[in-house]
Amino acid sequence: MNQASSPELAVIVPTLDEVQTLPALFVMLARQEQVAFEVIVADGGSTDGTPARARELAAQAPFPCHLLNCERGRAR
């Protein structure tokens, strides 16, 4: 898989106070093969440090990751 090419798939992850679950998600996503993908973390106003942890994980991820701050209800 060549991550330099355009992604074939976008994984959108709506979050709200998910600081504890994000590391396992990023580990699982890093194991994916044979598809070029990007991850979009859309945080709805977490108060537990989720956006900061997502930024840390995104900086180390082997796939492109974008972070968005959104209002609650964004998954509708």
C-alpha positions as CSV (number, residue, x, y, z in Angstrom):
1,M,0.0,0.0,0.0
2,N,1.3,3.4,-0.9
3,Q,0.1,6.1,1.5
4,A,1.6,8.8,-0.7
5,S,-1.2,8.3,-3.2
6,S,-4.7,9.6,-2.7
7,P,-6.6,7.6,-0.1
8,E,-9.2,5.1,-1.3
9,L,-11.1,5.3,1.9
10,A,-11.9,7.9,4.6
11,V,-12.6,6.6,8.1
12,I,-14.6,9.2,10.0
13,V,-14.5,8.8,13.8
14,P,-16.9,11.0,15.8
15,T,-15.5,11.3,19.3
16,L,-16.7,12.7,22.6
17,D,-14.5,12.0,25.7
18,E,-12.8,9.0,24.1
19,V,-9.2,9.6,25.4
20,Q,-9.0,6.1,26.9
21,T,-10.2,4.3,23.7
22,L,-8.2,6.2,21.0
23,P,-4.9,4.4,21.5
24,A,-6.5,1.0,20.8
25,L,-8.3,2.4,17.7
26,F,-5.1,3.8,16.3
27,V,-3.2,0.5,16.9
28,M,-6.0,-1.4,15.1
29,L,-6.1,1.0,12.2
30,A,-2.3,0.9,11.8
31,R,-2.5,-2.9,11.2
32,Q,-4.7,-2.5,8.1
33,E,-3.1,-3.4,4.8
34,Q,-3.9,-3.3,1.1
35,V,-6.0,-0.2,1.2
36,A,-4.9,3.4,1.3
37,F,-7.0,5.3,3.8
38,E,-7.1,8.5,5.9
39,V,-8.7,9.0,9.3
40,I,-10.8,12.0,10.2
41,V,-11.3,12.4,13.9
42,A,-14.3,14.7,14.5
43,D,-14.5,15.7,18.1
44,G,-17.7,17.1,19.6
45,G,-16.3,19.1,22.5
46,S,-14.5,16.5,24.7
47,T,-13.4,17.6,28.1
48,D,-11.1,14.7,28.9
49,G,-8.2,15.5,26.6
50,T,-9.4,13.6,23.6
51,P,-8.3,16.3,21.0
52,A,-4.8,16.5,22.5
53,R,-4.4,12.7,22.6
54,A,-5.7,12.4,19.0
55,R,-3.1,15.0,17.9
56,E,-0.3,12.9,19.6
57,L,-1.5,9.7,18.0
58,A,-2.0,11.3,14.6
59,A,1.6,12.6,14.6
60,Q,2.9,9.0,15.0
61,A,0.3,7.3,12.8
62,P,1.5,5.5,9.6
63,F,-1.6,6.9,7.8
64,P,-2.9,10.4,7.2
65,C,-5.0,11.7,10.0
66,H,-7.0,15.0,10.2
67,L,-8.6,16.4,13.3
68,L,-11.8,18.5,13.4
69,N,-13.5,20.3,16.2
70,C,-17.2,20.1,15.7
71,E,-20.5,20.5,17.6
72,R,-22.2,17.6,19.3
73,G,-24.6,15.8,17.1
74,R,-22.1,15.8,14.1
75,A,-22.7,12.0,13.5
76,R,-26.2,12.6,12.3
